[in-house]
Amino acid sequence: MTMIVITGTIPTRPEKREAAIAAMVIMQEASLAEAGCNKYQFGFASHDPALAMIVEEWVDQAALDAHFATPHMAAFGLTLRDVVAGAGSVTRYEVSSSGPLRP
C-alpha cells in the first residue's frame, strides 16, 4: 500500500499570526479525526516566524481526496485568504514504506 505524505510552506502575514495559529489548531484537530489521517502538523520556521510549515500523512489517495471535500477544509481555505502573504509551496509524496531513522 502506498501512503501519501504532504509537506509544504505557507507565508503568512505577521500581523495575522494569531489568526493563522487559531485556524491551524482547528484544522489539525478536525483532520486528525478523519479516517485515514495518520499525521497532520503545523509549525513555523525557526528562521522566519511568518513561514508556516505543514506535514500530513494519509493512508491512501482516497483518504486525501475525502479530506479535500470536508467542510473544515473549505473553512480553512477561506481563512487562508486573510492570513496568507504570498504563494505557498506544497509537495505530495507517494511513500511505499517508512520507519525510524535509526532502527
Rosetta blueprint (number, residue, H / E / L):
1 M L
2 T L
3 M E
4 I E
5 V E
6 I E
7 T E
8 G E
9 T E
10 I E
11 P E
12 T E
13 R L
14 P H
15 E H
16 K H
17 R H
18 E H
19 A H
20 A H
21 I H
22 A H
23 A H
24 M H
25 V H
26 I H
27 M H
28 Q H
29 E H
30 A H
31 S H
32 L H
33 A L
34 E L
35 A L
36 G L
37 C E
38 N E
39 K E
40 Y E
41 Q E
42 F E
43 G E
44 F E
45 A E
46 S L
47 H L
48 D E
49 P E
50 A E
51 L E
52 A E
53 M E
54 I E
55 V E
56 E E
57 E E
58 W E
59 V L
60 D L
61 Q H
62 A H
63 A H
64 L H
65 D H
66 A H
67 H H
68 F H
69 A L
70 T L
71 P H
72 H H
73 M H
74 A H
75 A H
76 F H
77 G H
78 L H
79 T H
80 L H
81 R H
82 D H
83 V H
84 V E
85 A L
86 G L
87 A L
88 G L
89 S E
90 V E
91 T E
92 R E
93 Y E
94 E E
95 V E
96 S L
97 S L
98 S L
99 G L
100 P L
101 L L
102 R L
103 P L
